[in-house]
Amino acid sequence: MKEESVTKLKLLIAEFREALRMENYSPRTVDDYPSQLKLFVQYLESLPLEDFNQIDRETLHQYQMYLYGLQKKGKPLTLQAQSSRLAPVKAFFRWLAKKDYFLYDPAASLELPGERRSLPRGIMSKKEINRILIQPDPETILGLRDKAILELLYSTGIRNSELRNLSIYDVDTAHGELRINQGKGGKDRVVPIGEIAGQYLQTYLKEARPKLVKEETNILFVSINGKQLSRYILAWIVAKYGRKAGIDRRITPHIFRHTCATHMLKGRSNLRYIQELLGHSSIATTQIYTKVEVSDLKKEHKRCHPRERNL
């Protein structure tokens, strides 16, 4: 591809990055997508194209074949690695078509490699989650805060960042609702709060939070210094109570999220409801929890079936 076309393409990628930022994509996506597109531009530089507008479905198909044969440290790229390089290309051309740089989206029919999703690890049993939930001492200020945090994580399955960014105005304990603003992908949603979590949250707001806040802030959960909790502090709080409960693996806010979804599915919740609760854009992401249930079913089958017990 000619040098002037490559230069123009790089400028469009910079504009695309700004568009991602303005649309409230996560900082990781804003940085990663343009970075992955650099490899695509390098590939285009080797092609005999006059202008980037000549890129068509076949060009993109050949790039996919190029990734399939690409090696890193002597090994082929995994399907997940191939997908992570193709996803930004699809998003970029969708944006280009939307901005009328292309009459149609040449990447629309580009299929991402079938990514084999691994089962969530470390999901807690009901006994384990109950052991953790009784660890904080609600008679103390920090214990009450931590009790409200753990109950809320288990009740709603919200992410680490979503909990830390909660405002006091996002909580409606009277109606048992919690508003998540600018969740993953910049999406808002409203999720239900269970009665027990709601009760502890209400008590925290009334009794503990006023004693922790040092200066005016709307942040719901604050540190002992009255500041917003960092990602690492929240992870440390959760891990601490996992250790106190005698669980011999590291417990994280994300494990609470997996546990919430798995326990709801085992309770026969509709998969669509779980998708809404977790804020998944695709039902395919939520379906991973059905695999967890099948995994448990296999273990139970092996333990209980007469033909299996005789082996």
N, C-alpha and C positions, 0 to 999 in steps of 0.2 A: 504494500500500500504506500502511496506517495506520502512524503514527509508532511506536507501541509494538511493532508487528511488525518494523519496520526495526531498532529497538533490539535486540530479541531476536535477530534474524538476525546483527547485528554481534557480539553476545556469543558466538553459536555459531561464528562465523568465528574469533574469538580462541581458543575452545576447540579448534577444528579445527587451528589453527596449533600449539598445544601438543601435540596428538596427533601431528602430523607430526614434531615435534622428538623426542618420546618414541620414535617408531618409527624414529629414526635416518635420516631423510631428510636430504639434503644441506642445508647452511645456505642455499644459493641457493633451493632449493625451498621451504624453511620461510618464507623472506621473500617469495618471488615469488607463491606461490599466494594467500595472503590479499590481497596487493596487487592481483592481477588480479581477485579477487572483488569489490573495491570498485566496479569498473565494472558488474558484474552487479547489485549492490545499488542503484546509481544508476538502472539501467534499471528495476528492480522498483518503485522509488519513484514512477515515472510511471504505473504500472498500477493499475487499480481493484480491487485485491485486498484482502479483509478481513484475511487472515492468510497467513503464508508457507506454511502447510500446503496452501493452495489451488494452489500451484505444481504444474503437471502437465507431461506431455510436450509439449503444445501451447505452453505458456508458454516452455519451453526451446527449442522449434523456432523460435518467434518471436524469441527472443533471438539465435539463430544467424543468422536473416535480418537482424536489426538489425546484427550485426557485419559481415555481408556487404556491407551498404550504408554502413557507417561509413567515414569518410575521415579521413586524418591528413595534414596539410600539403597538402590538396587532392588527395590520391591515395588510392585504395581500399586497405584493409588487405591485405597479402599473405596467401596461404593459411597460411603459417607463423605470421603474427601472429594470424590468426583462431584457429588451433589452440592457440596459447599462451594465449589467453583462455578457450577452451572446456575445455581439459584440467583446469584447477583446478575448474571447475564440475562436471564429471563426478566428479572425486575427492571433492569436497565432498558431493555428494548420495549417493554411495556410502557415505560415512562417516555421513551423517544416517540413511540407511536401516539401517545396521548398528547405530546407537544407538537405533533404534526411534522416531525423530522422524517417519518416513514408513513407511507399510505396505509400500511398494514403492519401488524406485529409479526416479524419473521420468527420470533421465538415462541409464539403461542402454542405451537404443536410440539415443542421440545419437551420431551419427557425426562424427568430427573431419574437417575438410577434408583432402583428399588432399594430403599434404605431399610436395613433390618434393625428395628428398634430393640434395644436391650430392655429386659424387664427391670422395673425399678428395684433397687436394692435396699435392704435394711428396713423394709416395712415392718412396723411394730404390730405385735399381737394386741388384743384388747387388754390382756393382763399387763403387758408392758406399758401401754399408754396410760392405763390407770395408775400404775406405780409412779410414773413421771408426774402426772397431774396432782398427786397428793404431796409432792416434795416441797413446793414453796410454802412458806409460812404466811398466811394472809393476815396475821396479827401484826406483821411488820410492814413498813412502807414499801420497801423493795420487794418483799415477799408477795404483797398484794398486787404490785405491778406485774411481777413475773407470773403470778397465777393467772391474771387477766390475759397476759400475752399467750401463755401456753394453751389456755382454754380457747382463745380466739383462733389460734393457728389450727387446732384440731377441729373446731367447729366449722370453719370456713375454708380451710385449705389454701389460704392466700399466701402469696410469695413473701420472701424476706423483704424485698424492696417495697412491696405493697403495704405491708404492716408498718414499716418504718416511716412511710410517707403519709400515713393516715392523719387527718386533721380531726379536731374535736367536733367539727361540723359534719364530718362524714358518718358519725355514729348516731343512730336513732334507736335507742334501746326500748323506747315506748312501743315501736312497731317491729322491733327485732330485725332491723336492717342495717347494712353497712355499705357505704358507697366507696367503690374503688375508682379513683380518678387517675387517668393516664397509666393504666396497667401495661402489660407487655404489648408492644405494637401500638401504643398510644390509645388503647381502647378503654372506655369507661364501662362499668357494670355495677349492678346492685346485687348483693348476696345476702341471704338470711343469716342471722345470728341465732344460735341455739339459746334456750332459756338460761341454762347454767352459765354459759359464756357471757350472756347479756347481764346477768346479775353481778358477776364479778367485775365486769367492765363498768357498770354503773357505780359500784362501791369504790372502784379505783378512781373514777372521775370525782367522786364526792370526797373521799378521805385521803387518798395517797397523792394524786397528781398535784393538788394545790400546795403540798409540802415539798414537792420536788422542783416545781417551776420557780426559777430565780428571776426571770424577766419575761415580759409578755411574749408569748408564742402560742400558735394554734396547733402545734404538733401534739398528737395524742399521747404517744409513749416517749418519755424523756428519761435521760440518764440521771444519776445522782447529782450531777452538776446542772441539771435543768436543760441539757442540750439534746438535740435529736440523736437517737441511737444510730451508731454506724453499723454497717453490714456485719463487721467482725464482732462487735459487742453483742449484737443480737444472737449471732451464731454461738458465741461463747456462753451466753445465758442458757440457751437451749441445751448445749452440750453438757453444761454443769449439772443440770437436773437429770440428764441421762445417766451421768456417772453416779449421782447420789441415789438413783433408783436401782443401781447395780446392773445396768445393761452394759455388756462388755463390747459394745461397738459405738462409734461416734454417732450421736443423734443430732440432726440438723433441722432447720426450719423446713427444708425441702422434703425430708423424711416425714415430717408431720403432714405435709401436703399429700404425699403418696399414700400415707396411712389413712387420712381422711377419705380420699377417693376410693381406696380399696374397701374400707369398712362400709361405705355407703353402697358400693356395688354388691358386696356380700349381703347387705340388708335388702337387696332387690330394688335398688334405686334405678330409675330409667337412665340410660347412658347419656341421653340428651341433657338431663338435669345436671348431671355431673360435669358435662362439657360447659354449661352455662356457669356453674359454680366456680370452676377452675379458670374460666376465661380462655378456653382453647378456641382458636379460630377454626380448627378442623376437627371433626368427630374422629378422624383417624388417629389423632394424638391421644384422645381419651381412650380409644379402644385398647391401648396397651394394658389397661387395668383388667380387661377381660382375659388377657393372657395370664395375668397373675392368678386369677381365679381358677383357670384351667390347670395351672401349675399346682395349686393347692389340691385340686380335685385328683390329680395324678398321684400325689403323695397319699391322699386319703384312700384312693383305690388300692394302691400297693399295700397299705397298712391293713385294710379291712376285707378285701376280696379274698374268698377262700382259696382260689387258685394261686393268688400271689403269696398268701401266708404260708403255703406249703413249700415254697421255693427256698 
